[in-house]
Amino acid sequence: MDALPSYDDLPITPGAPAGSSWGLWGEEDRLGCLNLLTPERAKVAAALVQKGAVFALNLEYELPDPPVFGGRMVPQHEVLGEGGHDDVLTFNTQSSSQWDGFRHVQHPVHGHYNGVADADHGIQHWAARGLAGRAVLVDVARHRDIDASASDPITTDDLDATLAAQRTTLEAGDVLLVRTGWTAWYRSLDPERRTALPGQLRAPGLRPGRDMLRWLWDHHVAAVASDNPALEVWPPASHLTKEERDEIRAANDPERAPELFMHTALLPLLGMPIGELWDLDALASDCAADGVYVGLFTSAPLRVAGGVASPPNALVLK
């Protein structure tokens, strides 16, 4: 834990894919970077709670409405019974605020994280452990102008500049929360524009590529989450020129897939959980008011065997 390899030193396990953390936490590991959420770090994070402010990071279950990615069902809620009630929720775990689990995306050549079979992964491994540690908000949307309706890529320089402006330092094992301003923008849309969004989605997000992967890994964050639909800029590869996209695709090299879409490295190679569509606005307002951008982070994913994803049920306490 105290001597984690740099990104350029990966892999440490003979025969593991390039740029992967496979074997770092054991051959059967299913937690990846969540292993960095140690009891010692949870204890330190708990001491950050000074004023008792609590910030829930789940969006409303119904939002976005309709889901911004086509094919994901509209959530349904049915109240049953008279005099006393039960209710039934039916929803896609990735229609609203979510953790992407390690089953969600595999590498085009190497499969799922740590070489573990698809069916042997599942969100229940995270849920049974429980997630707690130090949260760090990087409020890029407050630091520079971002067009939330456009494919505006956020670079490593943007992250560094925002952290410097906030006077915030990342530590190993932090849960990184990146605010792009997308959810605030979405809430400003009228119903007609929300309905049209799935067919024309453009969104800001992290700029994919080795530089970003190196930055995230070398800061040794336990997980990275954001308030936009895909963490990364959307559509995939929109951060590149046509010539760059054509060159990568013409090379027909699956190892270059993360240059177009970083999910194919974050989840299956580095074992770094991804959070999307988190509600960071109230937390951001409080951080801007008191100048404190860190807090105690907790998350209780749904304990579903074989689960691909889950609402985060995440809180930050300050």
C-alpha positions as CSV (number, residue, x, y, z in Angstrom):
1,M,0.0,0.0,0.0
2,D,2.8,2.4,0.8
3,A,4.9,1.6,-2.3
4,L,2.4,1.4,-5.1
5,P,4.0,1.2,-8.6
6,S,3.7,4.1,-10.9
7,Y,1.6,3.8,-14.0
8,D,4.7,3.5,-16.2
9,D,5.9,0.6,-14.0
10,L,2.7,-1.5,-14.6
11,P,2.2,-4.4,-14.8
12,I,4.0,-5.9,-11.8
13,T,2.8,-9.4,-12.5
14,P,4.5,-11.3,-15.3
15,G,2.2,-11.9,-18.2
16,A,-0.4,-9.4,-17.2
17,P,-1.6,-6.9,-19.7
18,A,0.3,-3.7,-20.2
19,G,-0.9,-0.8,-18.1
20,S,-2.8,-3.1,-15.7
21,S,-2.8,-3.6,-12.0
22,W,-3.6,-7.3,-12.2
23,G,-2.2,-9.3,-9.4
24,L,-1.3,-6.2,-7.2
25,W,-3.9,-7.2,-4.6
26,G,-3.9,-11.0,-5.3
27,E,-5.0,-13.3,-8.1
28,E,-8.6,-13.5,-6.9
29,D,-9.1,-9.9,-6.1
30,R,-12.4,-8.3,-7.1
31,L,-12.1,-4.9,-5.4
32,G,-9.3,-3.3,-7.4
33,C,-8.5,0.2,-6.2
34,L,-11.1,0.0,-3.5
35,N,-8.5,-1.9,-1.6
36,L,-7.0,1.5,-0.9
37,L,-10.0,2.3,1.3
38,T,-8.2,1.0,4.4
39,P,-9.5,1.1,8.0
40,E,-6.7,3.6,8.8
41,R,-7.8,5.9,6.0
42,A,-11.5,5.6,7.0
43,K,-10.5,6.6,10.5
44,V,-8.6,9.7,9.3
45,A,-11.5,10.6,7.0
46,A,-14.0,10.4,9.9
47,A,-12.0,13.1,11.7
48,L,-12.8,15.5,8.8
49,V,-16.4,15.8,9.9
50,Q,-16.4,19.1,11.7
51,K,-19.8,20.7,11.3
52,G,-22.1,17.7,10.7
53,A,-23.2,18.8,7.2
54,V,-24.4,15.8,5.1
55,F,-24.6,15.8,1.3
56,A,-26.5,13.0,-0.5
57,L,-25.0,12.4,-3.9
58,N,-27.8,10.4,-5.6
59,L,-29.9,12.1,-8.2
60,E,-33.6,11.6,-8.0
61,Y,-34.4,8.0,-9.0
62,E,-36.4,9.3,-12.0
63,L,-33.7,11.5,-13.5
64,P,-32.6,11.9,-16.2
65,D,-36.0,11.5,-17.8
66,P,-35.8,10.0,-20.3
67,P,-32.5,8.2,-19.7
68,V,-29.8,9.9,-21.8
69,F,-28.5,6.7,-23.4
70,G,-31.0,5.1,-25.7
71,G,-32.2,1.6,-24.8
72,R,-32.1,2.2,-21.0
73,M,-35.6,1.8,-19.6
74,V,-37.5,4.6,-17.9
75,P,-37.7,3.8,-14.2
76,Q,-41.1,2.6,-12.9
77,H,-42.5,2.9,-9.4
78,E,-45.7,1.1,-8.3
79,V,-47.3,1.4,-4.9
80,L,-49.2,-1.7,-3.8
81,G,-51.9,-2.3,-1.3
82,E,-54.6,-0.4,0.6
83,G,-54.4,0.7,4.2
84,G,-50.8,-0.5,4.3
85,H,-48.4,-0.3,1.4
86,D,-45.6,-2.0,-0.4
87,D,-43.9,-0.6,-3.4
88,V,-42.1,-2.0,-6.4
89,L,-39.2,-0.3,-8.2
90,T,-38.2,-1.4,-11.7
91,F,-35.1,0.3,-13.1
92,N,-31.9,0.1,-15.1
93,T,-29.1,0.5,-12.6
94,Q,-27.4,2.8,-15.0
95,S,-30.3,5.1,-15.9
96,S,-29.5,7.5,-13.0
97,S,-26.7,7.9,-10.4
98,Q,-24.5,4.8,-10.6
99,W,-21.4,2.9,-9.9
100,D,-20.1,1.1,-12.9
101,G,-19.0,-2.3,-11.7
102,F,-16.2,-4.4,-13.2
103,R,-18.7,-6.5,-15.3
104,H,-19.9,-3.3,-17.1
105,V,-17.0,-3.0,-19.6
106,Q,-14.3,-5.4,-20.6
107,H,-11.1,-4.9,-22.5
108,P,-11.4,-5.9,-26.1
109,V,-8.5,-8.4,-25.8
110,H,-7.9,-9.1,-22.1
111,G,-11.4,-9.4,-20.7
112,H,-12.4,-8.3,-17.2
113,Y,-10.4,-7.0,-14.3
114,N,-7.7,-9.2,-12.9
115,G,-8.5,-11.9,-15.4
116,V,-11.5,-13.0,-13.3
117,A,-14.3,-14.5,-15.3
118,D,-17.3,-12.3,-16.1
119,A,-19.8,-14.3,-13.9
120,D,-17.4,-14.2,-10.9
121,H,-17.4,-10.4,-10.8
122,G,-20.4,-8.6,-9.3
123,I,-21.3,-5.5,-7.3
124,Q,-21.9,-7.7,-4.2
125,H,-18.2,-7.8,-3.5
126,W,-18.1,-4.0,-3.1
127,A,-21.4,-4.0,-1.2
128,A,-20.4,-6.6,1.3
129,R,-17.3,-4.6,2.1
130,G,-18.9,-1.2,2.4
131,L,-17.0,1.8,1.1
132,A,-15.7,4.6,3.3
133,G,-12.8,7.0,3.0
134,R,-11.8,10.6,2.1
135,A,-13.7,12.4,-0.6
136,V,-12.1,15.2,-2.6
137,L,-14.2,17.4,-4.8
138,V,-12.5,18.9,-7.9
139,D,-14.9,21.6,-9.0
140,V,-13.7,22.2,-12.5
141,A,-17.0,23.8,-13.4
142,R,-16.4,26.6,-10.9
143,H,-12.7,27.0,-11.9
144,R,-13.2,27.5,-15.6
145,D,-16.1,28.0,-18.0
146,I,-17.5,24.7,-19.3
147,D,-20.2,24.4,-21.9
148,A,-22.3,21.5,-20.4
149,S,-24.1,21.1,-23.7
150,A,-20.9,20.4,-25.6
151,S,-18.1,17.8,-25.8
152,D,-15.7,19.9,-23.7
153,P,-12.7,17.7,-22.7
154,I,-11.3,18.2,-19.2
155,T,-7.5,17.7,-19.2
156,T,-5.0,16.7,-16.5
157,D,-3.9,20.4,-16.5
158,D,-7.5,21.4,-15.7
159,L,-7.6,19.0,-12.8
160,D,-4.2,20.3,-11.5
161,A,-5.2,23.9,-11.9
162,T,-8.5,23.4,-10.1
163,L,-6.8,21.6,-7.2
164,A,-4.3,24.4,-6.9
165,A,-7.0,27.1,-7.0
166,Q,-8.9,25.2,-4.3
167,R,-5.7,24.6,-2.3
168,T,-6.5,21.0,-2.2
169,T,-4.1,18.1,-2.2
170,L,-4.9,14.6,-3.3
171,E,-3.8,11.7,-1.1
172,A,-3.6,8.0,-1.8
173,G,-6.9,6.3,-1.4
174,D,-9.1,9.4,-2.0
175,V,-12.4,9.1,-3.8
176,L,-12.2,11.8,-6.5
177,L,-15.4,13.7,-7.4
178,V,-15.2,15.7,-10.6
179,R,-17.8,18.4,-11.1
180,T,-18.5,19.4,-14.7
181,G,-21.7,21.3,-14.1
182,W,-23.7,18.9,-16.3
183,T,-26.4,18.0,-13.8
184,A,-27.0,21.7,-13.0
185,W,-27.3,22.4,-16.7
186,Y,-29.7,19.4,-17.1
187,R,-32.0,20.7,-14.4
188,S,-32.3,23.9,-16.4
189,L,-33.7,22.2,-19.5
190,D,-37.4,22.2,-20.3
191,P,-39.2,18.9,-20.9
192,E,-38.9,19.3,-24.7
193,R,-35.2,19.6,-24.6
194,R,-34.8,16.7,-22.1
195,T,-36.8,14.5,-24.5
196,A,-34.6,15.3,-27.4
197,L,-31.3,14.8,-25.5
198,P,-30.8,11.0,-26.0
199,G,-30.5,11.4,-29.7
200,Q,-28.1,14.3,-29.6
201,L,-26.1,14.0,-26.4
202,R,-23.0,16.0,-26.1
203,A,-21.4,16.3,-22.7
204,P,-18.1,17.5,-21.1
205,G,-15.9,15.0,-19.3
206,L,-12.4,13.7,-18.7
207,R,-10.2,13.6,-21.8
208,P,-9.4,10.0,-22.5
209,G,-5.8,8.9,-23.1
210,R,-2.7,7.6,-21.4
211,D,-2.0,11.0,-19.8
212,M,-5.3,10.9,-17.9
213,L,-4.9,7.2,-17.0
214,R,-1.4,8.0,-15.7
215,W,-2.7,11.0,-13.7
216,L,-5.4,9.0,-12.0
217,W,-3.3,6.0,-11.3
218,D,-0.2,7.9,-10.1
219,H,-2.5,9.9,-7.6
220,H,-3.6,6.4,-6.5
221,V,-7.3,7.3,-6.1
222,A,-9.6,4.6,-4.9
223,A,-12.3,5.6,-7.4
224,V,-13.4,8.4,-9.6
225,A,-16.9,9.8,-10.0
226,S,-18.5,12.8,-11.8
227,D,-21.8,14.5,-12.4
228,N,-21.9,13.9,-16.1
229,P,-23.3,10.9,-18.0
230,A,-20.1,9.0,-18.8
231,L,-17.3,10.4,-16.7
232,E,-15.4,10.9,-20.0
233,V,-16.2,13.4,-22.7
234,W,-19.2,12.3,-24.9
235,P,-19.4,11.1,-27.6
236,P,-16.3,8.9,-27.3
237,A,-13.4,10.1,-29.3
238,S,-15.0,13.5,-29.8
239,H,-11.9,15.0,-28.1
240,L,-9.8,14.0,-31.1
241,T,-9.6,15.4,-34.6
242,K,-11.0,13.3,-37.5
243,E,-7.4,12.6,-38.6
244,E,-6.5,11.3,-35.1
245,R,-9.5,9.1,-34.9
246,D,-8.9,7.7,-38.4
247,E,-5.3,7.0,-37.6
248,I,-6.1,5.1,-34.4
249,R,-8.9,3.1,-36.1
250,A,-6.7,2.3,-39.1
251,A,-4.0,0.9,-36.8
252,N,-6.6,-1.7,-35.7
253,D,-4.8,-2.1,-32.4
254,P,-7.1,-3.0,-29.5
255,E,-4.4,-1.9,-27.1
256,R,-5.1,1.7,-28.2
257,A,-8.8,1.5,-27.4
258,P,-8.4,3.6,-24.2
259,E,-7.3,6.5,-26.4
260,L,-10.9,6.6,-27.7
261,F,-12.8,5.4,-24.6
262,M,-11.0,5.2,-21.3
263,H,-13.6,2.9,-19.7
264,T,-11.7,0.0,-21.4
265,A,-8.7,0.7,-19.2
266,L,-10.1,2.1,-16.0
267,L,-12.4,-0.8,-15.2
268,P,-10.8,-3.9,-16.7
269,L,-7.1,-3.0,-16.5
270,L,-6.6,-0.7,-13.5
271,G,-9.6,-1.9,-11.5
272,M,-10.6,1.7,-10.8
273,P,-14.4,2.1,-10.2
274,I,-16.3,4.7,-12.1
275,G,-19.2,6.8,-10.8
276,E,-21.5,8.7,-13.2
277,L,-24.4,11.1,-12.9
278,W,-23.7,11.9,-9.3
279,D,-25.4,15.0,-7.8
280,L,-22.5,17.2,-6.7
281,D,-24.1,20.6,-6.8
282,A,-25.1,21.1,-3.1
283,L,-21.7,19.8,-2.0
284,A,-19.9,22.1,-4.4
285,S,-21.8,25.2,-3.1
286,D,-20.9,24.3,0.4
287,C,-17.2,23.8,-0.5
288,A,-17.1,27.1,-2.3
289,A,-18.6,28.8,0.8
290,D,-16.2,27.4,3.4
291,G,-13.2,26.6,1.2
292,V,-13.1,23.0,2.4
293,Y,-13.2,20.5,-0.5
294,V,-12.7,17.3,1.5
295,G,-14.9,15.2,3.7
296,L,-15.9,11.7,4.8
297,F,-17.2,9.6,2.0
298,T,-19.5,6.6,2.4
299,S,-21.2,4.4,-0.2
300,A,-23.5,1.4,0.2
301,P,-24.0,-0.3,-3.2
302,L,-26.9,-2.7,-3.7
303,R,-25.8,-6.2,-2.6
304,V,-26.9,-8.0,-5.7
305,A,-25.0,-11.2,-6.7
306,G,-23.5,-10.7,-10.1
307,G,-24.7,-7.1,-10.3
308,V,-23.2,-5.1,-13.1
309,A,-23.9,-1.7,-11.6
310,S,-25.6,0.0,-8.6
311,P,-26.9,3.3,-7.4
312,P,-24.1,4.6,-5.2
313,N,-26.1,5.5,-2.2
314,A,-23.2,7.8,-1.5
315,L,-22.8,10.6,1.1
316,V,-20.2,13.1,1.9
317,L,-20.0,14.5,5.5
318,K,-18.2,17.7,6.4
